[in-house]
Amino acid sequence: MPTYIVAAAEGRLSTDLKQEIAAAITRAHSEATGAQAFFAQVVFHDIAAGNHFLAGQPTQSDHIFVRGEIRAGRSPQQKHKLLEKIVNAVVDKAGTPPRHVWVYLAELSPAQMVEFGRVLPEPGREAQWLEAMSEVDRDFLDGLG
């Protein structure tokens, strides 16, 4: 249900580090919202030199950006917890100071989102959404983790 885009300077994040960050963001989302891990996807974008500017100048420091598109309907407390967990995960895994981590959450109406071929449920209605699926589809999702 959420899609997280992580952007950093090209070469900054190794494949192993990307895996660790993806797992940590997925865990943060599940812990903060209660949603199953198979709903979260994390996509990485490498920013080539000369393609990122801060205050009108080429970026010289170790900034890592995370943009999450999540379902609308989460409480302010859940979103605050999610933001904190993502920042802490990136700081811990990437070994960068918090001042270099940027996280933005954008909310989308579940009625405007399709995943696994189905319009998404409102937060808290995941169990009913899963029950309405075929056994084959549920087994597929359970196999994702």
Backbone torsions as a table, in degrees:
resi	resn	phi	psi	omega
1	MET	NA	-41.2	173.1
2	PRO	-90.9	150.0	169.4
3	THR	-122.6	125.2	178.4
4	TYR	-112.9	128.1	176.0
5	ILE	-107.0	122.9	179.4
6	VAL	-111.6	122.1	-179.1
7	ALA	-119.7	134.7	178.9
8	ALA	-152.3	165.0	178.7
9	ALA	-56.5	140.1	179.2
10	GLU	-52.7	129.2	-179.9
11	GLY	87.1	-9.2	-177.8
12	ARG	-67.9	-38.1	-175.6
13	LEU	-114.4	118.0	177.3
14	SER	-71.2	167.7	177.2
15	THR	-58.8	-43.7	179.1
16	ASP	-63.7	-40.9	179.5
17	LEU	-67.0	-38.1	175.8
18	LYS	-60.3	-43.4	177.9
19	GLN	-59.8	-44.3	179.9
20	GLU	-64.6	-43.2	179.4
21	ILE	-66.5	-42.4	178.6
22	ALA	-60.0	-44.8	178.9
23	ALA	-63.8	-40.3	-179.0
24	ALA	-68.3	-40.3	177.6
25	ILE	-66.8	-41.7	177.7
26	THR	-60.2	-45.9	178.6
27	ARG	-62.5	-43.3	178.9
28	ALA	-59.3	-44.1	-179.5
29	HIS	-63.8	-46.3	-179.4
30	SER	-62.4	-43.5	-178.9
31	GLU	-67.4	-38.0	-176.8
32	ALA	-78.1	-30.7	-173.0
33	THR	-112.8	-20.3	-176.3
34	GLY	85.3	-1.1	-179.9
35	ALA	-75.2	149.2	178.7
36	GLN	-64.9	150.6	-176.9
37	ALA	-62.2	-30.4	-176.2
38	PHE	-68.2	-9.9	177.7
39	PHE	-79.5	-23.1	-172.6
40	ALA	-89.7	134.2	170.6
41	GLN	-126.2	146.0	-179.2
42	VAL	-127.6	127.1	-178.1
43	VAL	-119.7	135.2	-179.1
44	PHE	-107.3	138.7	175.1
45	HIS	-123.9	126.0	174.4
46	ASP	-88.7	133.3	179.7
47	ILE	-100.5	115.0	-179.8
48	ALA	-67.2	150.9	177.4
49	ALA	-54.4	138.2	179.6
50	GLY	85.2	2.8	-179.1
51	ASN	-112.3	9.1	-179.4
52	HIS	-138.0	127.3	-177.3
53	PHE	-128.1	144.9	176.2
54	LEU	-132.6	126.0	-175.6
55	ALA	57.8	33.2	176.8
56	GLY	79.9	4.4	-177.5
57	GLN	-120.2	150.2	175.8
58	PRO	-56.0	137.4	-179.1
59	THR	-67.2	128.7	-179.3
60	GLN	-109.9	-9.4	-175.7
61	SER	-111.6	-174.9	-167.5
62	ASP	-94.0	50.9	-177.0
63	HIS	-74.3	140.1	174.3
64	ILE	-127.9	128.7	-176.0
65	PHE	-111.8	136.0	176.3
66	VAL	-127.6	124.2	175.0
67	ARG	-118.6	121.8	-179.8
68	GLY	-112.6	128.9	172.0
69	GLU	-103.1	113.7	-174.9
70	ILE	-122.7	162.9	176.5
71	ARG	-68.0	138.5	173.0
72	ALA	-67.7	153.3	176.3
73	GLY	115.9	-1.4	177.0
74	ARG	-81.2	150.2	179.8
75	SER	-73.9	158.4	175.1
76	PRO	-56.4	-36.1	179.6
77	GLN	-66.1	-41.2	177.9
78	GLN	-63.0	-43.0	-178.9
79	LYS	-67.1	-39.5	177.9
80	HIS	-63.2	-45.4	178.1
81	LYS	-60.5	-42.5	179.5
82	LEU	-62.2	-46.6	178.3
83	LEU	-58.3	-48.0	-179.7
84	GLU	-61.0	-43.6	-178.6
85	LYS	-65.1	-38.7	179.5
86	ILE	-67.6	-46.5	178.2
87	VAL	-57.5	-49.4	-178.6
88	ASN	-60.9	-39.0	179.7
89	ALA	-64.8	-45.4	-179.0
90	VAL	-66.7	-43.3	177.9
91	VAL	-58.5	-47.4	-177.6
92	ASP	-65.0	-49.7	-174.8
93	LYS	-73.6	-42.2	-175.0
94	ALA	-87.2	-12.8	179.9
95	GLY	65.1	38.0	-179.8
96	THR	-116.9	151.3	179.4
97	PRO	-70.6	152.5	-179.6
98	PRO	-55.3	-29.6	-178.3
99	ARG	-65.6	-13.8	179.9
100	HIS	-101.6	7.9	-179.5
101	VAL	-111.9	125.4	179.0
102	TRP	-117.2	129.8	178.3
103	VAL	-132.7	129.1	176.3
104	TYR	-124.9	137.3	173.4
105	LEU	-113.0	132.9	174.6
106	ALA	-119.5	133.3	-178.1
107	GLU	-100.8	136.4	176.3
108	LEU	-121.5	144.7	175.1
109	SER	-65.3	132.3	178.3
110	PRO	-56.7	-28.9	179.3
111	ALA	-67.2	-12.0	180.0
112	GLN	-109.1	19.7	-177.3
113	MET	-131.4	136.5	174.3
114	VAL	-125.2	128.6	174.2
115	GLU	-137.0	142.6	-178.0
116	PHE	54.2	31.6	175.5
117	GLY	80.0	10.1	-176.3
118	ARG	-134.6	143.6	173.8
119	VAL	-63.4	137.0	-174.4
120	LEU	-75.2	153.4	178.1
121	PRO	-84.3	166.0	170.3
122	GLU	-66.3	151.3	176.2
123	PRO	-53.4	136.6	-178.9
124	GLY	92.5	-8.0	-178.7
125	ARG	-110.6	19.3	-177.7
126	GLU	-62.0	-39.8	-177.6
127	ALA	-61.2	-43.6	179.0
128	GLN	-66.6	-37.3	178.4
129	TRP	-61.2	-45.5	179.4
130	LEU	-66.9	-39.6	179.8
131	GLU	-62.2	-30.5	-179.1
132	ALA	-76.2	-9.8	-180.0
133	MET	-81.9	161.5	173.1
134	SER	-69.2	159.0	178.6
135	GLU	-61.5	-36.9	179.1
136	VAL	-61.4	-44.8	179.6
137	ASP	-66.9	-40.9	178.0
138	ARG	-63.2	-42.1	178.1
139	ASP	-62.1	-39.7	177.6
140	PHE	-59.6	-48.8	-179.3
141	LEU	-64.1	-42.6	178.8
142	ASP	-61.1	-32.5	179.6
143	GLY	-71.7	-16.4	179.4
144	LEU	-74.9	-24.3	179.0
145	GLY	125.2	NA	NA
